[in-house]
Structures are given as structure tokens and as C-alpha cells.
Amino acid sequence: GFSNLERYKSENGNCNVPAKFITADDFKLGNWVGMQRTTKQKLGTERIARLDELGFVWEPLKNHWDTAFGHLTDFFQSNRHCLVPRDFVTATGFKLGNWVGRQRDSRNKLSANRINRLEALGFVWNTLEAQWEEGYRRLCAFKEKNGHCRVPQTLVSEDGFKLGRWVV
């Protein structure tokens, strides 16, 4: 099993073996990996150390969340916000928009730690409210500059915000 895992890592760059993965020589590597996770307490320190050195993922769901959060952090650093479009996909093919939507949908199921990490980054739980607040902020700035709130319907700011449409 271990040699198959080594081969998998050399071919894929990681040890994230899908649960039903079968090697070319019919070895059920996905099952073997799952068994290592469930019997970790019985493996012994040498085997655990060998798996750790290889980059074995003991908690794949936690690892996936942390990886996704890393993508969100990158998005935030590039865009200065966490309002990821629903269809946004990273350069590496990670569907960040879908992941962000799932976090919003499952807020009540997330741990306090995960909620805190998201909120520390400026995560927006209610996108409609955030969009309304952004429109209102821009309308106030328009009034401050122009002395009125009669925004032309076609007015679009330099950064692409459609204030005229928002007002309508």
C-alpha cells in the first residue's frame, strides 16, 4: 500500500487519494488510505512517521477547508474584499465561488473557529445587504459631490459600480 501511495504522490503531487481510487494493477489505494486513517492509533509511530514524511493527509475534510480558505485569503489580498462571484474559479481550477456560497449556506454548521477565521478576513455573510450598503454609501458620496440624489440611470463609476442602476 505504501509503495502505491508513493507512486500516486509522484504522479499527482499529493497524497489526496480519492476514496474509490484503484491503481492500474487493481490495488484499491483509496480503501487502503481510508484504512490508515481509521486505524491510525494501531499503526505504530514508525508507520505514522513514514506517512507524515510523505505528506499524508489524516483529515481530508479539514485539509480541504484550509486549502479553500487559503484561496479565499489570496482572493482577498488581490481584491481587498471577500465578495467572490458565484462562478469564480481560481487559476488552479478551484471553484472558490461555489465554496464561498457553501460557507454562507452552512453558517449554522460551521465551527466557531472557522466562523472567526472567515470574519477576521472580512467575510460577508449577507451579500444582498452588503451590496445595498455599498450602493447607499456611493449614493451619499454622489449627493455630497452634486448636492442632489438625481443619479442618471446610466451612471457607472470608474470601478464599474452601476450607481444609476442601483438607484433605480
GISUL-V413325 format. One record per helix or strand. SS is the DSSP state (a for helix, b for strand). FROM is the first residue (numbers start at 1). TO is the last residue. If there is no record, write none. Layout:
# GISUL-V413325
{{SS | FROM | TO} {SS | FROM | TO}}
This chain:
# GISUL-V413325
{{a | 2 | 12} {a | 29 | 38} {a | 40 | 43} {a | 45 | 54} {a | 60 | 79} {a | 96 | 105} {a | 107 | 109} {a | 112 | 120} {a | 127 | 146} {a | 163 | 167}}
